[in-house]
Amino acid sequence: MNNTSIDENGSTMSVLNAKHMQDEEAAFSYLEDIIWPSGPICPNCGVTDNAYALQGVRTKPSGKYPEGKVRHGLKKCKDCGKQFTVRIGTMFESSHIELHLWLRAIHLVCSSNKKISASQLHRKLGITVKSAWLLGRRIRKAMQ
């Protein structure tokens, strides 16, 4: 399968170099456009397009992120008041792996002629073998 495409300037670029494959905020925006074409749907109460984006929210401080990690794509429902992201109810839920790495892994798994191993994903994505194994397993299960 061909991993290149033509950009607006007429030059070739790799699909893996697309903005949503490199940037976390762009990855959330890309996935929201696919899953919620008519606006966000609250997974708790099911209300459509009655949520607002929360900006600048961070996780609790940790050793790796002393100031906390920015929570991209976080929304809050105006009806039930609960927070949610586009990850809820998908294979990305409860995963600490960044969404843009998930999108890259999906592309690699779907574009390979044969089964791609966890060690190959580990090398290409720069994550641990255990995380790569989890990614591959969840992606293959979602494809069934």
Long-range contacts (C-beta under 8 A, 24 or more apart in sequence): 1-111, 1-113, 3-107, 3-111, 15-107, 16-104, 16-107, 20-100, 20-103, 21-100, 21-103, 21-104, 21-107, 22-100, 23-100, 24-72, 24-98, 24-99, 24-100, 25-72, 25-73, 26-100, 27-72, 27-98, 27-99, 27-100, 27-102, 27-103, 28-72, 28-73, 28-85, 28-86, 28-99, 29-73, 30-103, 31-73, 31-86, 31-92, 31-99, 31-103, 32-73, 32-86, 35-86, 35-90, 36-86, 40-75, 40-84, 40-86, 42-77, 42-79, 42-80, 42-82, 42-84, 43-84, 43-88, 43-89, 44-77, 44-80, 44-82, 44-84, 45-77, 45-79, 45-80, 45-82, 47-77, 47-78, 47-79, 47-80, 50-77, 50-78, 50-79, 51-75, 51-76, 51-77, 51-78, 51-84, 52-76, 52-78, 54-83, 72-99, 73-99, 91-138, 91-139, 91-141, 91-142, 95-134, 95-138, 97-127, 97-131, 97-134, 97-135, 101-125, 101-127, 101-135, 102-135, 105-132, 105-135, 105-136, 105-139, 106-139, 109-136, 109-139, 109-140, 109-143, 110-143
